[in-house]
Amino acid sequence: MTEADEELVRALHDEHAGALWSYVVSLTGDRASAHDVVQETLLRAWRHPESLDPARGSTRGWLFTVARRLVIDDWRSARNRRESVHADVPDRVVVDESEQVLQQWVVTQALTRLSPEHRAVLGECYFRGRSVAEAARTLAIPEGTVKSRTHYALMNLRLALQEMGVSR
């Protein structure tokens, strides 16, 4: 950037940046993006100094037109649909599922300590939600056997969990 270019940008900024920024804020309602639009507008003025020739029209008019077009282009862009700038971070509760995952893992480990018959009864009655009669039909055993195996399976599961250090 030559000294003349620096002087041009500095003069444009000093004379028009405040009014240009106020105009862009009125269009967007966003102070941060207004700074970006003003900066891009002044950069385009620096890249195209021929557009600032007084014979072609008002410099301020050209700057405001470029800024308005930049705002419109931003509104139309996919970026504007994806991003939104907020002054405050929204209050959103993030659920920590690590405790639930850990509990599932512990129960799964405790279930491996049960006999296959006890696991089958618990699988049918508790995990698949079947009634005693449905579990008896599925497992091809009497209903009374389902009830007693369920009782002993839960007792052994509780014991296995206690051995693993689970107190509740």
C-alpha positions as CSV (number, residue, x, y, z in Angstrom):
1,M,0.0,0.0,0.0
2,T,1.5,3.3,-1.0
3,E,1.4,6.4,1.0
4,A,-1.3,7.9,-1.3
5,D,-3.4,4.8,-0.8
6,E,-3.1,5.0,3.0
7,E,-4.0,8.7,2.9
8,L,-7.1,7.9,0.7
9,V,-8.3,5.2,3.1
10,R,-7.6,7.4,6.2
11,A,-9.5,10.4,4.6
12,L,-12.5,8.2,3.6
13,H,-12.6,6.7,7.1
14,D,-12.4,10.0,8.9
15,E,-15.0,11.6,6.7
16,H,-17.5,8.8,6.2
17,A,-17.1,5.9,8.5
18,G,-19.2,7.2,11.4
19,A,-22.2,8.0,9.2
20,L,-21.7,4.8,7.2
21,W,-21.6,2.7,10.4
22,S,-24.8,4.3,11.7
23,Y,-26.5,3.6,8.4
24,V,-25.5,-0.1,8.4
25,V,-26.6,-0.5,12.0
26,S,-30.0,0.8,11.1
27,L,-30.1,-1.8,8.3
28,T,-28.9,-4.8,10.2
29,G,-29.5,-4.0,13.9
30,D,-26.1,-5.6,14.6
31,R,-23.3,-3.4,15.7
32,A,-20.6,-6.1,15.1
33,S,-21.6,-6.9,11.6
34,A,-21.9,-3.2,10.8
35,H,-18.2,-2.8,11.6
36,D,-17.4,-5.6,9.1
37,V,-19.6,-4.1,6.4
38,V,-18.0,-0.6,6.9
39,Q,-14.5,-2.2,6.7
40,E,-15.4,-4.1,3.5
41,T,-16.9,-1.0,2.0
42,L,-13.8,1.1,2.7
43,L,-11.6,-1.8,1.3
44,R,-13.6,-1.8,-1.9
45,A,-13.2,2.0,-2.2
46,W,-9.5,1.5,-1.8
47,R,-9.5,-1.2,-4.5
48,H,-11.6,0.9,-6.9
49,P,-10.4,4.5,-6.5
50,E,-11.8,5.4,-9.9
51,S,-15.3,5.0,-8.5
52,L,-14.6,7.9,-6.1
53,D,-14.0,10.4,-8.9
54,P,-16.3,13.4,-8.1
55,A,-17.2,13.6,-11.8
56,R,-18.9,10.2,-11.4
57,G,-21.0,11.3,-8.5
58,S,-21.0,11.6,-4.7
59,T,-18.4,9.6,-2.8
60,R,-20.7,9.2,0.1
61,G,-23.5,8.0,-2.2
62,W,-21.2,5.4,-3.7
63,L,-20.1,4.2,-0.2
64,F,-23.7,3.9,1.1
65,T,-24.7,2.0,-2.0
66,V,-21.9,-0.4,-1.7
67,A,-22.7,-0.9,2.0
68,R,-26.4,-1.5,1.3
69,R,-25.5,-4.1,-1.4
70,L,-23.1,-5.8,1.0
71,V,-25.9,-6.1,3.6
72,I,-28.3,-7.4,1.0
73,D,-25.7,-10.0,-0.2
74,D,-25.1,-11.1,3.4
75,W,-28.9,-11.5,4.0
76,R,-29.1,-13.6,0.9
77,S,-26.1,-15.8,1.6
78,A,-26.3,-19.2,3.2
79,R,-24.0,-17.9,6.0
80,N,-26.7,-15.6,7.3
81,R,-29.2,-18.6,7.4
82,R,-26.7,-20.7,9.4
83,E,-25.2,-18.2,11.8
84,S,-26.8,-15.8,14.2
85,V,-24.8,-13.5,16.5
86,H,-26.2,-13.1,20.0
87,A,-25.0,-10.8,22.7
88,D,-25.9,-13.3,25.4
89,V,-25.3,-17.0,25.5
90,P,-28.7,-18.8,25.6
91,D,-29.5,-20.7,28.8
92,R,-29.6,-24.3,27.7
93,V,-29.4,-27.2,30.0
94,V,-27.1,-29.9,28.7
95,V,-28.0,-33.3,30.1
96,D,-25.0,-35.2,31.4
97,E,-25.7,-38.8,30.4
98,S,-22.5,-40.2,31.8
99,E,-24.1,-41.3,35.0
100,Q,-26.8,-43.2,33.2
101,V,-24.3,-44.9,30.9
102,L,-22.1,-45.9,33.9
103,Q,-25.2,-47.4,35.6
104,Q,-26.1,-49.3,32.5
105,W,-22.6,-50.7,32.3
106,V,-22.6,-51.7,36.0
107,V,-25.9,-53.5,35.7
108,T,-24.8,-55.3,32.5
109,Q,-21.6,-56.5,34.3
110,A,-23.7,-57.7,37.3
111,L,-26.1,-59.5,34.9
112,T,-23.1,-61.5,33.5
113,R,-22.7,-63.0,37.0
114,L,-26.2,-64.5,37.0
115,S,-27.0,-67.9,35.6
116,P,-28.4,-68.1,32.0
117,E,-31.8,-69.1,33.4
118,H,-32.0,-66.1,35.7
119,R,-30.8,-63.7,33.0
120,A,-33.4,-65.1,30.6
121,V,-36.3,-64.5,33.1
122,L,-35.1,-60.9,33.9
123,G,-34.7,-60.2,30.2
124,E,-38.2,-61.3,29.5
125,C,-40.0,-59.7,32.5
126,Y,-38.0,-56.5,33.0
127,F,-36.2,-55.6,29.8
128,R,-38.9,-56.7,27.3
129,G,-41.8,-55.8,29.7
130,R,-43.6,-59.2,29.3
131,S,-46.0,-60.5,31.9
132,V,-45.4,-63.7,33.9
133,A,-47.7,-65.6,31.5
134,E,-46.0,-64.2,28.4
135,A,-42.5,-64.9,29.8
136,A,-43.6,-68.5,30.7
137,R,-44.8,-69.1,27.1
138,T,-41.7,-67.5,25.6
139,L,-39.3,-69.5,27.8
140,A,-41.5,-72.7,27.7
141,I,-41.5,-73.0,31.5
142,P,-44.4,-72.9,34.1
143,E,-45.6,-69.5,35.4
144,G,-44.6,-70.5,39.0
145,T,-41.0,-71.2,37.8
146,V,-40.9,-67.7,36.2
147,K,-42.0,-66.2,39.5
148,S,-39.5,-68.1,41.6
149,R,-36.6,-67.5,39.1
150,T,-37.5,-63.8,39.0
151,H,-37.3,-63.7,42.8
152,Y,-34.0,-65.5,43.0
153,A,-32.6,-63.6,40.0
154,L,-33.3,-60.2,41.6
155,M,-31.8,-61.4,44.9
156,N,-28.6,-62.6,43.1
157,L,-28.5,-59.4,41.0
158,R,-28.7,-57.3,44.2
159,L,-25.9,-59.5,45.7
160,A,-23.7,-59.1,42.6
161,L,-24.2,-55.3,42.6
162,Q,-23.2,-55.2,46.3
163,E,-20.1,-57.2,45.5
164,M,-19.3,-54.7,42.8
165,G,-19.5,-51.9,45.4
166,V,-22.9,-50.5,44.5
167,S,-24.8,-49.6,47.6
168,R,-28.0,-48.4,46.2
